[in-house]
Amino acid sequence: MANRIMLNQTSYHGAGAIEEIANEAKAHAFRKAFVCSDPDLIKFGVTAKVTDILDREGLAYEIYSDIKANPTIENVKNGVAAFKASGADYIIAIGGGSPMDTSKAIGIIIANPEFEDVRSLEGVAPTKKPCVPIIAVPTTAGTAAEVTINYVITDVERKRKFVCVDPHDMPIIAVVDPDMMSSMPKGLTASTGMDALTHAIEGYTTKAAWEMTDMFHLKAIEIISKSLRNAVANTKEGREGMALGQYIAGKRTAQGMTQEQLAQKIGVSQKSLMRWETGKRLPDADAVEALCAALGITLPELLNGKDSPQKEEMQLTHDAQMLDLLRRMQRTVYEQHILYGVLLILLGIASNALSALVGGSHVKEFFSGVLMGMSVAEMLAGVVIVAIHVIHGKCEE
């Protein structure tokens, strides 16, 4: 049986990522944005973080905010009418699951008008065309709606919700900016964070899981469990970690190698690679060079954690210079640690010699014993430091 993986065309991560929205709109030659966001996000200035960028860049847009929590069929139909009247040609969805789900339904119906009753979208609808291009900007770290093919609509008349599954509704661009989540109250951050963790665990334990989805879900569980407390406390590191973790949890897609395959390709142990990925240890210059070659990326892309918009002709020269500098810095640190170890050993020898000179009275014998103990401790510490760095250097080779 074949396993299917679906991806956004492009995704941006990290503080300030929303600045890329204008660049993407221009690159796609979009004329006017249909900004879908809920009234509270507009009221508290969250939506304005994006529209201010559009204003600054002279990009036209129209805001649609007739969106409730658990969006209804009426919200979708009103949105379809508003989109047609606006003259827009793409959607910017800003918010949690509700604005995202509303945007997907609107985009699908605009491209596939035969489903304008909305109810016929329930289940796996046989739509023929991709939805209107959507740029998705999440403001909560829980639903991962920006990277899934699902959306949920409420049928008020029949007092039920229904799930729609459609590969044609995938946003073409996901912009996961932790600054868009920093205004959320602690309770919402905690609950959506637990929601993201639950999604990751469900994804890992489902019968449909396989090696590539495991890679994302296990990493998501690790990142979320490490970042959630700091995210609730609204620290920058916590927000960024949760932003990345929830994206991975929702993203059941990947193309590339498993951790084991990559470790084999660059000639290191899987344990070393795991330490690099979890931030417990940084790779040395040779490992960095091997990673870039194996993943087909430049050194700045590896260090920045995102693709460069274009490859510079002199990039290889720049990479060589940066790698040489990195090697020199790491070698200097290595030599410093070895020097500290040797100095401790020499200090231990000196203390031992001094202890031999002290003697005669009880007091002198006491100090002689102290010096002897210090000398042994110093020599042992020096030997351990030297041994650790020598062994580590060999293990990394």
N, C-alpha and C positions, 0 to 999 in steps of 0.2 A: 504494500500500500504506500502510495506517495504521501509525503508530508508537505503541506503548503505553508509558506511563510509570506506575510505581506508587510511592506515597509512604506513609511512616508517617503516621498521623493527626497526630502531634505529635512533635517532637524537641527536646531540650534539649542545649545545648553549654556547656562552660566549667567551671572549677573550682567545686565546690559544687553542680553540677547535680543530684546525687543527692537533695538536699533536696526537690526537686520531686516525688519519688516518692510521698511521703505525701499531698501536695496532690492529685495525680492520682488516687490510690486513693480518696480521700474524694469527689472530684468525680464519679467514676464509681460511687459507692456500692458499691464492692467490699467483701465481707465478710471474706474470708480469702485470704491469699497462699500460693501453692505456690512456694517459693523453690528454684530449681534451680541448684546450684553444685557444683563438683568438690571433692573432699576436701582438696586442697592449698590452695585459696583459703580454705576454712574454717579449716584449720590455721594459716595465716599471718595470719588476721584481716582478710582483704580482704572477704570476704562480710559480716563483722560491721559494716563501714562502712555497709551498707544496713540490716541487721537492727537495728542500734542505733537508727536513725531510726524504724523501725517500732515498736520497743519504746517509744521516747520519745513517740510519737504514739498509743500504745495500739491499734495495728493488729495483728490476729491473723495468724499465719503458721505454716507448717510447712516444714522444710527437707528437701529430697531431694538426696542426694549420691552415689547409686549411679551415678556417671557416670565413664567412663573416657575417656582420649584416644581419638579415633575411636570414638564411642559405638556400642554393639552393639544388636542387636535385643532382647537380654535386658534391657539398660539401659532401653530404651524401654518394654517390656512391664511391667517392675517399676515404672517411673515411672507408667504408666497406672493400675496397681492402687493405688499409693500416693496418687495424686491422688483417685481415687474414694473412698478411705477417709478422706481428710483433710477433706472437706467444703469445700475451697477453690473459689473461683469465678474466680480469675485466677492467672497465673504471672508471677513475677519471675525472669528468666534472668540470672544473674550469671557472667561468665566469658568465655572465648574461644569458638572455634567449637564445641567439644564440648558445653558446657552449652546454648548457643543451639540447636544442631541437635537435641539431646535434647528441649528444651522445645517446639520446633516440632512434632516428631513426636508427643509426648504430647498437645499441644493439638489437633492435627488428629484424632487417634484418639478423643479424648473427644467431640469434636463430630461425628465421622463414624465411629461404632463398626464399621461394615462393613469398615473397613481395619485392624482390630485385629491381623491377622497381620503387619503392618508391611511385609512384602515387596511387597504389592500397591500400596504407595505409590511404588514405583520409577517414574521417568520423570515424565510429566505425569499425575498421578492425577485422575480425574474426581470429586473431592470436591464436595459440594453446599453445605456450611456453613463459614463462617469458623471458624478454630480458637479455642480458649479465649483470651481477651484476654491478650496478653503484653506486659510491660514489660521491655525488653531493656537490660542494663547491661554494655557491653563492658569487659573488663580488658586487652585487647591491641589494638594498633593495626595490624591486618593483615587479619582475615577480613571485616570489615564485615558479619558475619552478622546484625547488628541491623537491617539495612536491605535485605536481599535476600529473595527468595522461594525460595531454594534451601537444602537441607540434605543432609548425607551420613550414611548409616548403614552400619555394618559387619555383614556376614553372616558370622559366625564359622564356622558349619557348612559353608558353601560357599566359604569363604576368599576373599571378595570384598567390595568396597564398592559401594554403589549410590547414585546421586544422585536426589533427589526435587525436583521443581519444582512449586510450588503457590502461586498468588496468595493462597489462603486462609490461608497460614501467616505472613504479614507481621505482625511485632509492631506493635501499635497505637501504642506509645510507645517511642522510643529515647532513652536518657539517656547522652550521651557526655561523661563527666567525666574529665579527665586525672588527677585525684587517684586514680582507681581503677586507673590504669595505672602510677603512680609506684613501686609496689612490685615491678614486674617486673624480673628480672635483665637486665643489659645485652645478653647474647647473645640473649635472647628478644625484647627491644625491637628490636634490629638486624634479626633475621630476619623478624619480623612486619612491620616497617617496609618492608623490601625486598619482602615479599609484597604489601603495600598498593601500593607503587610499581609492581610488576608488574601488579597488577589494573588500575591506572589506565592503563598503557600498552596493555594488552590491550584495554581498553574503547575506547580511542581508535583503535586500529588494526583492530578487528573490522569485518567487512563490514556488520554491523547498526548501526554508529555513524551518528549524524546530528547536526544542529547543536546540539540541546539536550544530548545526551550529551557532545558535544565540549566544551561549556561546563564541565561538571563535571570531566571527565577531565583537560583541560589545566590547570585550576586545581588539581586534586589533585596532578598531577605537580609543579607549581611549589611548592606548599606542602610536600609531603613532602620534596622535594630540599632545600628551605631549612631544614626543621625536624628532619630525622632525626638529624643529628649532635648537636644539642642535646637531643633526646629520649633518645638513648643516654646522654648525660651527665647526664640527669635534671634538666635545668633546667625551670622552670615554663613559659617561653615555648615551649620545644621540645615539651613534652608537650601543651600546648594546640594548637600548630600541627599536630602529628601527629594529635591527636584529631579536629580538623576535617578534615584532609586525607584520612584514611582513610574518614571518613563520606562525603565528596564522591565519593571513588573508588568506593565501593560503591553509592552512591545514583545510579541511572540514571534518576532522575526529577527533573522540575522543571516548574514552570509559571511563565511569565514571559517576559522579553525577553532577547534576546542582548545582548552588550556593545555592539555597534554600534547596535542599536535604542534602547537606553537612552541612549547618548551623544547620539544625534540628538534624542531626546525632551527632554532637559534642556539642549540647546544647547551642548554642549562637544565637543571632539575625542575620538575613541576612545582616543587616546594619553593624554589627561588622565585619563579614566576608568580606564584600565589602571594608571596611576600611583597613583591613589587605592586601587584594589583590592589592589595589591601593597604598599601602605604606604610607597611612595617619596615621596609628597606628600599632604598633607591638603587636602581641598576647602575653598574659602572659604565664607563664610556664605551667599552667594547660591546657590552650588552645593549646599550642604547643604539649603537650603530646597527647591530644585528636585528633589533626590533624594527627599526625603520626599514631595513631591507626586506624583512619578512612580511611586513604589513603594507609595503609599497607607499610609505609616507615620508615626508621630510622631517628633519629634526625639529624645526619650529612647530610643525603640526603636532608632533608627539608631545612637545613641552606645553603647547597651548591647549591641547585637548580638542582641537577642531581642525577641519580642513581649511587650507588656504584657498582663497577665491581663484588664484591663478599661480602657476609655477613660474618662478623667476628663472631666467636663463643662467644666472650666476648662483643659483641655489646650491649646487654641488660644492662650489667654493666656500660659500657661507657655512654649509654643514661641516665641511672639513675643518674650517677655522674654529667653529664652535666645539666640535669634538676634541680638537687638539687642546683647547682651553679647558674643557671639562676633564680631560685626562690629566693635565697639569695640576688642576685644583685637587682632584681626587688623589693624585700621587703625593701632593704636598700634605694633605690630611693624613694619608697613610704613613708617611715618613714622620710626621709629628707624633703620631700615636706610638710608633716604634721607639722614637727618641724618649718619650715619656717612660716607656717600659724599661729601657736601658738605664735611664737616670735613676729610676726607683731601685733597680738592681745594684747600681753603683752606690747609692745612698745606703742601701742595706749592708753592703760590704763595709762601707765606712763606719756605720754604726756598730757592726760586729767587731771591727778592729778597735774602736773606741772603748767598747765594753770590756775588751781584754786588758786595756790599760788601767781601767778603774778596778780597784780592789783593796783589800785590807780591812776596813771597818765594815760593820753591818750596813751602815748607810751607803757606803760606796758599793757594797755587794748588791744592795737593793737596786741602785741606779744601774749597776752593771747588768742585772737581770732585765730591767726595763729596756735598756739599749739592745740587749740580745733579742728580746721579743720583737722590738721594732724592726730590727734588722731582718729577722726571719719574715715578718709580715711584708716589709717593703720588697724583699727579693721575690717572695711568692707573687705579690701583686704585679711586679715587673715582668716576671716570667709568664703570668697569665695573659697580660696585655699583649706582649709580643707574640705569644702562641696563638691567641685569638685572631690577630690580624694576619699572621702568616697563613694560618689554616683557612681563614675567610678568603684571602687572596687566591689561594690554590683552588678553593671550591668554586670561585666565580670564573676561573679560567676555563 
